[in-house]
Amino acid sequence: MNKYTYYKSKCYSWLDPSKSDTALDRAINRFFILIIILNILAVIIETIPQVGNSYATFFDNFEKISIAIFTAEYILRVWSITSAQDYGHPIKGRLKYLLSFNGWIDLISILPYYLHISKIIDLRFIRIFSLFRFLKIFRFGKLHKSFSIFRQVFFNKKEELLTCLLFTIVAIITTSSLMFIAEHEVQPEKFSSIPETIYWSVITLTTIGYGDMVPVTVYGKILTVILSLVGIAILALPTGILVAGLSQEVQKLKIIPPKICPYCHKQMDN
């Protein structure tokens, strides 16, 4: 291994916490986590008029420093990503990373700033879009492994979750149509159309019930009760699916690998 390959491999291990766990790796991970948290706090605090106006220069300078750090990190990731087995090809591997979920997160954290200095978007959009940098925190430390488990759960259970989503959409459209028929003549301003009634359906289905759209007819009240009960069941379905999937993934991590005889290379009884 030449020096170029060695340093590229080391750079990849520093930026990818799942590959090694040395003191330097932990220090780099904590540094990035700190920068991300400070960025989120800065975006939130800056919206306070007194603070934002008084310390505008500080927030601008902090934004520039953060962008410089995240840009350097992004460039180093693209450069060193070919050290990973799944991204080994110098061109296809880097394109695969750039188009991946993690690649988009890294790009979104810096792209709005460069669009701003190119006069494409305004500064207010930059400040709000900076909140998406919080997603980068899942790239570092032990959160990286936990996030990978949850991502795998969603991937494994995507058909069941999609079924729940379709069932929810059907319930919303059906109840919105029935409620429009029941309430439109009595309350034409509030239940003016089916799209307008969809708002009531979603609020009722999620059991929030703001109270700004309340049925007054008998049929409307009965429909509200039914939808509220259905909403409890609909919300429980994806929760149960995710809990079951998470339990399966955790059990996989606890599986003890079989012992292999060093002489005959056959599986031994544990």
C-alpha positions in Angstrom: 0.0 0.0 0.0 1.5 3.3 -1.1 1.2 6.5 0.9 -1.6 7.9 -1.2 -3.8 4.8 -0.7 -2.9 4.7 3.0 -3.9 8.3 3.7 -7.1 7.9 1.7 -8.0 4.8 3.7 -7.2 6.6 6.9 -9.3 9.6 5.9 -12.2 7.3 5.1 -12.0 5.6 8.5 -11.9 9.0 10.3 -15.1 10.2 8.5 -16.9 6.8 8.7 -17.4 5.9 12.4 -18.5 2.4 11.6 -15.1 1.4 10.3 -12.9 2.0 13.3 -13.1 3.2 16.9 -9.9 4.8 17.9 -9.5 7.9 20.1 -8.9 10.1 17.0 -12.0 8.7 15.4 -14.1 9.5 18.4 -12.6 13.0 18.7 -13.4 13.8 15.0 -16.9 12.4 15.4 -17.5 14.5 18.5 -16.2 17.6 16.8 -18.6 17.2 13.9 -21.5 16.5 16.2 -20.6 19.7 18.2 -20.5 21.8 15.0 -23.9 20.4 13.8 -25.5 21.1 17.1 -24.1 24.6 17.2 -25.4 25.2 13.7 -28.9 24.2 14.7 -28.8 26.4 17.8 -27.5 29.3 15.7 -30.4 29.0 13.2 -33.0 28.8 16.0 -31.5 31.6 18.1 -31.0 33.9 15.1 -34.8 34.0 14.5 -35.1 36.1 17.8 -35.2 39.6 16.4 -33.2 41.2 19.1 -30.4 38.6 19.0 -30.4 38.2 15.2 -30.0 41.9 14.6 -27.5 42.6 17.4 -25.2 39.6 16.4 -25.8 39.5 12.7 -22.0 39.7 12.0 -21.3 36.8 14.4 -23.9 34.6 12.8 -22.7 35.3 9.3 -19.1 34.5 10.2 -20.1 31.4 12.0 -22.0 30.3 8.9 -19.0 30.8 6.7 -16.7 28.8 9.1 -19.3 26.0 9.2 -19.6 26.0 5.5 -15.8 25.8 5.1 -15.8 22.8 7.5 -18.7 20.9 5.9 -17.3 21.6 2.4 -13.9 20.2 3.3 -15.6 17.2 4.8 -17.7 16.7 1.7 -14.7 16.9 -0.6 -12.7 14.5 1.6 -15.6 12.0 1.6 -15.9 12.1 -2.1 -12.1 11.6 -2.4 -11.8 8.8 0.1 -15.1 6.9 -0.5 -13.3 4.6 -3.0 -11.6 3.0 0.0 -14.9 1.4 0.8 -15.6 -2.0 -0.8 -19.0 -0.9 -2.1 -17.6 2.2 -3.7 -14.3 0.9 -5.0 -14.6 2.1 -8.6 -13.0 5.6 -9.0 -15.9 6.9 -11.1 -18.9 4.7 -10.5 -18.2 4.4 -6.8 -18.1 8.2 -6.3 -21.3 8.6 -8.4 -23.0 5.9 -6.3 -22.1 7.8 -3.2 -23.2 11.2 -4.6 -26.6 9.8 -5.4 -27.0 7.9 -2.1 -29.0 9.1 0.8 -25.9 10.1 2.8 -24.5 11.9 -0.3 -27.6 14.0 -0.6 -27.5 14.9 3.1 -23.9 16.0 2.8 -24.7 18.0 -0.4 -27.8 19.7 1.0 -25.9 20.9 4.1 -23.7 23.1 1.9 -25.4 23.6 -1.5 -27.9 26.4 -0.4 -25.0 28.6 0.7 -23.3 28.4 -2.7 -26.6 29.0 -4.4 -26.9 32.2 -2.3 -23.5 33.6 -3.2 -24.4 32.8 -6.8 -27.5 35.1 -6.3 -29.9 32.2 -7.1 -31.7 32.1 -3.7 -32.0 34.6 -0.9 -30.4 34.5 2.6 -33.6 33.7 4.5 -34.0 30.5 2.6 -30.4 29.6 3.5 -31.0 30.1 7.2 -34.1 27.8 7.3 -32.5 25.2 5.0 -29.5 25.0 7.4 -31.8 23.1 9.8 -31.4 20.1 7.5 -27.8 19.8 8.7 -29.2 18.1 11.7 -29.6 15.0 9.6 -25.8 14.8 9.4 -25.7 14.0 13.1 -26.8 10.5 12.2 -23.6 10.0 10.3 -21.4 10.2 13.4 -20.8 8.3 16.6 -23.0 5.5 17.9 -26.1 7.1 16.3 -24.7 5.9 13.0 -25.3 2.3 13.8 -28.7 3.0 15.5 -29.8 4.9 12.4 -28.7 2.1 10.1 -30.8 -0.4 12.1 -33.9 1.9 11.8 -33.3 2.4 8.1 -33.1 -1.4 7.6 -36.3 -1.8 9.5 -38.1 0.7 7.2 -36.6 -1.1 4.2 -37.7 -4.6 5.4 -41.2 -3.4 6.3 -41.8 -1.1 3.4 -44.6 -3.2 1.9 -46.5 -3.3 5.2 -46.0 0.4 5.8 -47.1 1.2 2.2 -50.3 -0.9 2.8 -51.0 1.2 5.9 -50.4 4.4 4.0 -52.8 3.3 1.2 -55.4 2.3 3.8 -55.1 5.7 5.5 -55.5 7.5 2.2 -58.6 5.5 1.4 -60.1 6.2 4.8 -59.4 10.0 4.4 -60.9 10.2 1.0 -64.0 8.1 1.9 -64.8 10.0 5.1 -64.1 13.4 3.5 -66.6 12.6 0.8 -69.3 11.3 3.2 -68.7 14.3 5.6 -69.1 16.7 2.7 -72.4 15.2 1.8 -73.6 15.3 5.4 -72.4 18.9 6.3 -72.2 20.9 3.1 -75.8 22.1 3.1 -75.7 23.1 6.8 -72.2 24.6 6.8 -71.3 25.5 3.2 -68.5 27.9 4.3 -66.5 25.4 6.4 -67.3 22.2 4.4 -67.2 24.0 1.1 -65.6 21.1 -0.9 -64.1 17.7 -0.6 -60.5 19.0 -0.7 -61.5 21.4 2.1 -63.1 18.6 4.1 -59.9 16.5 3.8 -58.3 18.9 6.3 -61.1 17.9 8.8 -60.6 14.2 8.0 -56.8 14.3 8.6 -57.2 16.2 11.9 -59.8 13.8 13.1 -58.0 10.7 11.9 -54.9 11.8 13.9 -57.1 12.4 16.9 -55.9 16.0 17.2 -59.3 17.7 16.7 -58.5 21.5 16.6 -62.2 22.3 16.8 -62.3 24.8 13.9 -64.4 22.4 11.7 -67.0 20.7 13.8 -70.0 18.7 12.4 -73.4 19.7 13.6 -75.6 17.1 11.9 -76.3 13.6 13.4 -74.7 11.8 10.5 -71.7 14.1 10.7 -71.2 13.4 14.4 -71.6 9.7 13.9 -69.0 9.8 11.1 -66.6 11.7 13.4 -66.9 9.1 16.1 -66.2 6.3 13.7 -63.3 8.1 12.1 -61.8 8.8 15.5 -61.9 5.1 16.5 -60.5 4.1 13.1 -57.7 6.7 13.6 -56.6 5.0 16.8 -56.3 1.7 14.9 -54.6 3.2 11.9 -51.9 4.9 14.1 -51.4 1.6 16.0 -50.8 -0.5 12.9 -47.5 1.1 11.7 -46.3 1.3 15.3 -46.7 -2.4 15.7 -45.1 -3.1 12.4 -42.0 -1.0 13.3 -41.7 -2.5 16.7 -41.8 -6.0 15.3 -39.2 -5.1 12.7 -37.0 -3.5 15.2 -37.2 -6.5 17.5 -36.2 -8.7 14.5 -33.1 -6.6 13.7 -32.0 -6.5 17.3 -32.3 -10.3 17.5 -30.1 -10.6 14.4 -27.4 -8.7 16.2 -27.6 -11.0 19.2 -27.1 -14.2 17.1 -23.9 -16.0 18.1 -21.9 -17.1 15.0 -21.2 -20.8 14.8 -17.8 -22.1 15.9 -15.6 -23.4 13.1 -13.0 -26.1 13.8 -9.6 -24.7 12.8 -8.5 -28.2 11.6 -11.4 -29.6 9.6 -13.2 -26.3 9.1 -16.5 -27.9 10.0 -19.1 -26.3 12.3 -18.8 -27.2 15.9 -21.6 -27.4 18.5 -21.8 -24.3 20.7 
